[in-house]
Amino acid sequence: MEFLHIRNATARLTYSGQVFLIDPMLSPKGSLDPFPSLRGSERNPLQDLPLPAKEVVRGIDATIVTHTHIDHWDQEAAHFVPKEIPVFVQNEYDADTISSAGFTDVRVLEGTARLGQVVLASVAGQHYDTPELVQPMIERTGSADTMGVVLSAEGEPTLYLTGDTVWFAGLEKALDVFAPDVVIANAGGNSIPGGRLVLDDAEVAQIHRAAPEARIVAVHMEALNHWGTSKERLRQTAAEQGFEGSLLIPDDGQSLVLHTR
């Protein structure tokens, strides 16, 4: 597999002959409103795309949208992603959101699905660390739901995309059931007033303890105004807890080629 990190959670994944676009946020730097945050009010995203949006979507076979918050599916994605390719989503709410933009092959990932030789399995996510965040998130974005996705195919490493989640029983169960070789962890510790929304460095360490043989690729870092865990802090935590050899933190535009161990 080849994992080309674009920015935030956006990536191109070449896997068993299929090219997947993951969680496309293709808006120019500073073109989106800031999220509620105690860190600051810079406009999002904080960095430019490392290559033009047309190049990001060129030749893709399918798109995976773990949820339709604007940093995972924005108006520029709706514009640039080809309307006829399959788009895998978590539920009917997200399917309606994307279909209303003219997409003709939106597939709700219930259980498992197949694209070519690739099997995709949906995994529960929890996009908040306290229940009090759920209603404000629904009021602001329309939904607090999210999913992870596990991909598998003969000859490829089993890959777990955590999506936007904190550490919770469902994530621990997925690591046990699927025993992934690679975990793409949304690890920026992003938060809003009242609580945290995605994994932080301590929770990435929990992933390592639960799946010590897995390589962890940390993304969704330092890309939005409400990030909370720096790349340097995550590296320090990995060094302190002895998993720096299993951790990869790609730069925007960096490609990783990963094989089955």
Number of C-alpha atoms within 10 A of each C-alpha: 20 15 20 21 24 27 28 26 25 25 25 23 23 17 20 19 13 17 20 21 25 24 26 31 25 29 20 16 14 15 11 17 13 17 20 13 17 14 13 12 14 16 15 21 24 19 15 17 20 15 11 11 20 11 11 22 22 14 13 19 18 23 23 25 26 29 25 24 21 17 22 21 23 17 13 14 19 19 13 16 22 20 17 13 15 19 26 25 26 25 17 14 16 24 21 13 14 21 18 11 12 14 19 15 16 24 18 18 22 14 11 14 16 13 13 10 13 17 15 22 18 23 24 20 24 25 24 26 19 13 10 11 18 16 13 13 17 12 10 11 12 14 17 20 23 23 22 25 26 22 22 20 16 10 11 17 20 21 23 27 22 28 30 28 27 26 21 15 11 15 20 14 14 19 20 12 9 15 18 22 21 23 24 23 27 24 34 28 25 27 24 18 12 14 14 22 23 28 31 27 22 17 17 25 22 15 20 21 13 16 19 15 15 23 22 26 21 23 26 26 26 21 21 23 22 26 25 24 21 16 18 10 14 23 17 14 17 20 13 11 13 12 18 16 10 15 20 15 20 19 14 20 15 14 16 15 10 14 13 10 10
